[in-house]
């Protein structure tokens, strides 16, 4: 998934980026509230992690503006303020969840997974299944039948995108946006490269990555699951 982190405390921001990037997710990190609000106006994300106290524009204002624009992106609010009024304000402005600092990074990751699951169809577990391919969002393990497949971070992220919506056609541009952040230098041929690698590693599975020329890629199950 592609995440926008809006956090001006550098040690917290660096730690969050590191945790999510280690598991193959793409993170854009912005420390200024006004700049982050502008980014949300032209870039789609799977999740926004939003601090409240920010320079330029506070988190509540960013959230209010985002919801007024009818954006449904999940927003997880981080706040150092534990008062009930602040938590109520966050939820009333359209936050999907919140965490009070300091927090355990394992809980942050778990809450992020829940929010993304809800948006992608309300699955009750972290397990994505297509054919005999299964991907566990929590531990990032991929199995083909009873055989574990070793995938690199971006290969897992690519599989997660395709398998979360079997049959949907994803254009190269969509996949680029989800796999690479602003700081990554990648062209359309990078997607072809990752698709090729993933196909080889999934060889023999009862699901296939299909190329639709001029349109994009889709994951198709051979047994209808």
Kinemage of the C-alpha trace (Angstrom):
@kinemage 1
@onewidth
@group {chain A} dominant
@subgroup {mainchain}
@vectorlist {calphas} color= white
{ca unk a 1} P 0.000 0.000 0.000
{ca unk a 2} L 1.011 3.627 -0.425
{ca unk a 3} L 0.947 5.679 2.760
{ca unk a 4} L 1.149 9.414 3.375
{ca unk a 5} L 2.715 10.104 6.747
{ca unk a 6} L 2.172 13.644 8.067
{ca unk a 7} L 4.386 13.983 11.137
{ca unk a 8} L 6.817 16.739 12.122
{ca unk a 9} L 8.639 14.875 14.900
{ca unk a 10} L 11.632 13.486 13.047
{ca unk a 11} L 12.477 10.491 15.209
{ca unk a 12} L 8.844 9.339 15.150
{ca unk a 13} L 8.573 9.921 11.394
{ca unk a 14} L 11.788 8.072 10.644
{ca unk a 15} L 10.721 5.113 12.787
{ca unk a 16} L 7.284 4.865 11.128
{ca unk a 17} L 8.792 5.101 7.635
{ca unk a 18} L 11.327 2.417 8.446
{ca unk a 19} L 8.709 0.024 9.858
{ca unk a 20} L 6.359 0.321 6.882
{ca unk a 21} L 9.102 0.275 4.246
{ca unk a 22} L 10.620 -2.872 5.757
{ca unk a 23} L 7.404 -4.713 4.939
{ca unk a 24} L 7.261 -3.446 1.360
{ca unk a 25} L 4.953 -0.465 1.691
{ca unk a 26} L 5.591 2.884 0.020
{ca unk a 27} L 5.680 5.879 2.351
{ca unk a 28} L 5.678 9.570 1.457
{ca unk a 29} L 6.611 11.629 4.522
{ca unk a 30} L 5.649 15.277 4.906
{ca unk a 31} L 6.380 17.443 7.954
{ca unk a 32} L 4.405 20.564 7.000
{ca unk a 33} L 0.629 20.475 7.311
{ca unk a 34} L -0.143 22.909 4.493
{ca unk a 35} L 2.167 21.083 2.072
{ca unk a 36} L 0.627 17.749 3.026
{ca unk a 37} L -2.869 19.096 2.424
{ca unk a 38} L -1.817 20.193 -1.061
{ca unk a 39} L -0.370 16.732 -1.789
{ca unk a 40} L -3.667 15.109 -0.825
{ca unk a 41} L -5.348 17.251 -3.460
{ca unk a 42} L -3.601 15.478 -6.332
{ca unk a 43} L -2.275 12.122 -5.037
{ca unk a 44} L -4.259 9.034 -4.026
{ca unk a 45} L -3.198 6.997 -1.006
{ca unk a 46} L -4.318 3.781 0.640
{ca unk a 47} L -3.806 5.276 4.098
{ca unk a 48} L -3.009 8.612 5.741
{ca unk a 49} L -1.241 8.651 9.107
{ca unk a 50} L -1.847 12.124 10.494
{ca unk a 51} L -0.335 13.930 13.456
{ca unk a 52} L -2.439 16.662 15.077
{ca unk a 53} L 0.136 19.263 16.048
{ca unk a 54} L 1.787 20.416 12.815
{ca unk a 55} L 3.327 23.574 11.358
{ca unk a 56} L 1.486 25.244 8.491
{ca unk a 57} L -1.890 23.572 9.107
{ca unk a 58} L -2.969 21.430 12.041
{ca unk a 59} L -4.143 17.869 11.612
{ca unk a 60} L -7.797 18.584 12.377
{ca unk a 61} L -7.897 21.214 9.614
{ca unk a 62} L -6.271 18.826 7.139
{ca unk a 63} L -8.789 16.147 8.026
{ca unk a 64} L -11.764 18.500 7.760
{ca unk a 65} L -10.630 19.742 4.342
{ca unk a 66} L -10.031 16.180 3.149
{ca unk a 67} L -13.536 15.047 4.090
{ca unk a 68} L -15.129 18.174 2.635
{ca unk a 69} L -13.502 17.161 -0.660
{ca unk a 70} L -15.372 13.812 -0.340
{ca unk a 71} L -12.176 11.792 -0.021
{ca unk a 72} L -12.726 8.387 1.537
{ca unk a 73} L -9.079 7.562 2.184
{ca unk a 74} L -8.654 5.949 5.628
{ca unk a 75} L -7.082 8.335 8.147
{ca unk a 76} L -5.343 7.236 11.327
{ca unk a 77} L -4.750 10.175 13.649
{ca unk a 78} L -1.738 10.333 15.984
{ca unk a 79} L -2.023 12.645 18.940
{ca unk a 80} L 0.060 13.385 22.016
{ca unk a 81} L -3.073 14.740 23.648
{ca unk a 82} L -5.037 12.099 25.520
{ca unk a 83} L -8.034 14.248 26.430
{ca unk a 84} L -11.342 12.747 25.347
{ca unk a 85} L -12.328 15.993 23.579
{ca unk a 86} L -9.378 15.668 21.172
{ca unk a 87} L -10.267 12.075 20.339
{ca unk a 88} L -13.911 12.981 19.814
{ca unk a 89} L -12.890 15.908 17.582
{ca unk a 90} L -10.735 13.642 15.443
{ca unk a 91} L -13.549 11.135 14.958
{ca unk a 92} L -16.151 13.845 14.340
{ca unk a 93} L -13.928 15.381 11.656
{ca unk a 94} L -13.806 12.058 9.826
{ca unk a 95} L -10.884 10.105 11.287
{ca unk a 96} L -11.237 6.340 11.010
{ca unk a 97} L -9.089 5.589 14.047
{ca unk a 98} L -6.563 7.213 16.386
{ca unk a 99} L -3.564 6.390 18.527
{ca unk a 100} L -2.256 8.349 21.499
{ca unk a 101} L 1.500 8.860 21.691
{ca unk a 102} L 3.607 7.112 22.797
{ca unk a 103} L 2.372 3.958 21.063
{ca unk a 104} L 3.651 0.504 20.199
{ca unk a 105} L 4.588 0.264 16.517
{ca unk a 106} L 3.059 -3.198 16.333
{ca unk a 107} L -0.301 -1.703 17.261
{ca unk a 108} L 0.112 1.041 14.653
{ca unk a 109} L 0.787 -1.565 11.964
{ca unk a 110} L -2.166 -3.694 13.084
{ca unk a 111} L -4.568 -0.741 13.069
{ca unk a 112} L -3.287 0.283 9.624
{ca unk a 113} L -3.964 -3.218 8.289
{ca unk a 114} L -7.523 -3.137 9.659
{ca unk a 115} L -8.272 0.185 7.978
{ca unk a 116} L -6.898 -0.967 4.633
{ca unk a 117} L -8.835 -4.255 4.878
{ca unk a 118} L -12.055 -2.350 5.450
{ca unk a 119} L -11.478 -0.164 2.423
{ca unk a 120} L -10.600 -3.067 0.145
{ca unk a 121} L -13.781 -4.980 0.900
{ca unk a 122} L -14.190 -5.529 4.606
{ca unk a 123} L -12.224 -8.788 4.921
{ca unk a 124} L -12.219 -10.020 8.497
{ca unk a 125} L -8.693 -11.468 8.400
{ca unk a 126} L -5.258 -10.550 7.097
{ca unk a 127} L -5.259 -13.490 4.668
{ca unk a 128} L -5.685 -12.785 0.930
{ca unk a 129} L -6.393 -15.853 -1.216
{ca unk a 130} L -6.519 -16.193 -5.002
{ca unk a 131} L -6.483 -19.715 -6.407
{ca unk a 132} L -3.944 -21.586 -4.300
{ca unk a 133} L -1.952 -18.402 -3.641
{ca unk a 134} L -2.287 -17.007 -0.138
{ca unk a 135} L -0.696 -13.880 1.288
{ca unk a 136} L -0.719 -13.002 4.971
{ca unk a 137} L -0.728 -9.217 5.338
{ca unk a 138} L 0.538 -9.405 8.912
{ca unk a 139} L 3.647 -11.558 8.561
{ca unk a 140} L 4.113 -10.952 4.788
{ca unk a 141} L 4.320 -14.678 4.029
{ca unk a 142} L 3.280 -15.957 0.588
{ca unk a 143} L 2.269 -19.564 -0.025
{ca unk a 144} L 1.447 -21.448 -3.212
{ca unk a 145} L -0.416 -24.454 -1.910
{ca unk a 146} L 1.773 -25.764 0.910
{ca unk a 147} L 4.940 -24.253 -0.557
{ca unk a 148} L 6.288 -20.948 0.778
{ca unk a 149} L 7.471 -18.522 -1.899
{ca unk a 150} L 10.311 -16.121 -1.178
{ca unk a 151} L 9.420 -12.692 -2.509
{ca unk a 152} L 11.169 -9.364 -2.121
{ca unk a 153} L 9.396 -6.413 -0.526
{ca unk a 154} L 8.057 -4.800 -3.688
{ca unk a 155} L 7.116 -8.162 -5.178
{ca unk a 156} L 4.955 -8.834 -2.117
{ca unk a 157} L 3.446 -5.365 -2.380
{ca unk a 158} L 2.651 -5.935 -6.068
{ca unk a 159} L 1.050 -9.300 -5.322
{ca unk a 160} L -0.981 -7.738 -2.516
{ca unk a 161} L -2.372 -5.114 -4.903
{ca unk a 162} L -3.320 -7.653 -7.578
{ca unk a 163} L -4.624 -10.366 -5.222
{ca unk a 164} L -6.731 -8.019 -3.115
{ca unk a 165} L -8.972 -7.463 -6.159
{ca unk a 166} L -8.763 -10.535 -8.440
{ca unk a 167} L -9.876 -9.820 -11.989
{ca unk a 168} L -9.466 -6.067 -11.708
{ca unk a 169} L -7.239 -4.572 -14.385
{ca unk a 170} L -4.529 -2.309 -12.973
{ca unk a 171} L -2.807 0.047 -15.384
{ca unk a 172} L 0.949 0.585 -15.246
{ca unk a 173} L 0.289 4.100 -13.955
{ca unk a 174} L -1.851 2.804 -11.081
{ca unk a 175} L 0.783 0.259 -10.102
{ca unk a 176} L 3.555 2.853 -10.307
{ca unk a 177} L 1.599 5.177 -8.014
{ca unk a 178} L 1.085 2.444 -5.427
{ca unk a 179} L 4.548 0.881 -5.529
{ca unk a 180} L 6.763 3.949 -5.726
{ca unk a 181} L 6.846 7.211 -3.775
{ca unk a 182} L 7.954 10.710 -4.716
{ca unk a 183} L 11.572 9.930 -3.843
{ca unk a 184} L 11.757 6.786 -5.982
{ca unk a 185} L 13.049 6.996 -9.530
{ca unk a 186} L 11.010 4.503 -11.538
{ca unk a 187} L 9.577 4.329 -15.032
{ca unk a 188} L 6.849 2.224 -16.604
{ca unk a 189} L 9.375 -0.492 -17.494
{ca unk a 190} L 9.951 -1.019 -13.751
{ca unk a 191} L 6.441 -2.455 -13.552
{ca unk a 192} L 7.186 -4.838 -16.422
{ca unk a 193} L 10.305 -5.957 -14.570
{ca unk a 194} L 8.452 -6.682 -11.311
{ca unk a 195} L 5.569 -8.374 -13.129
{ca unk a 196} L 8.082 -10.639 -14.901
{ca unk a 197} L 9.834 -11.564 -11.654
{ca unk a 198} L 6.554 -12.234 -9.871
{ca unk a 199} L 5.277 -14.444 -12.701
{ca unk a 200} L 8.395 -16.625 -12.521
{ca unk a 201} L 8.121 -17.071 -8.758
{ca unk a 202} L 4.414 -17.932 -8.969
{ca unk a 203} L 4.940 -20.439 -11.785
{ca unk a 204} L 2.778 -23.514 -11.228
{ca unk a 205} L 0.193 -21.710 -9.111
{ca unk a 206} L -3.529 -21.985 -9.834
{ca unk a 207} L -3.671 -18.247 -10.539
{ca unk a 208} L -2.049 -16.230 -13.309
{ca unk a 209} L -1.012 -12.648 -13.959
{ca unk a 210} L -2.566 -11.730 -17.288
{ca unk a 211} L -1.341 -8.872 -19.473
{ca unk a 212} L -4.026 -6.911 -21.313
{ca unk a 213} L -2.129 -4.933 -23.897
{ca unk a 214} L -2.852 -1.244 -23.711
{ca unk a 215} L -4.792 -1.690 -20.458
{ca unk a 216} L -2.653 -3.274 -17.773
{ca unk a 217} L -2.465 -6.407 -15.618
{ca unk a 218} L -4.856 -8.591 -13.667
{ca unk a 219} L -4.613 -11.651 -11.439
{ca unk a 220} L -6.933 -14.453 -12.543
{ca unk a 221} L -7.695 -17.588 -10.548
{ca unk a 222} L -7.863 -20.875 -12.469
{ca unk a 223} L -10.385 -22.371 -10.073
{ca unk a 224} L -12.722 -19.413 -9.554
{ca unk a 225} L -11.583 -18.445 -6.038
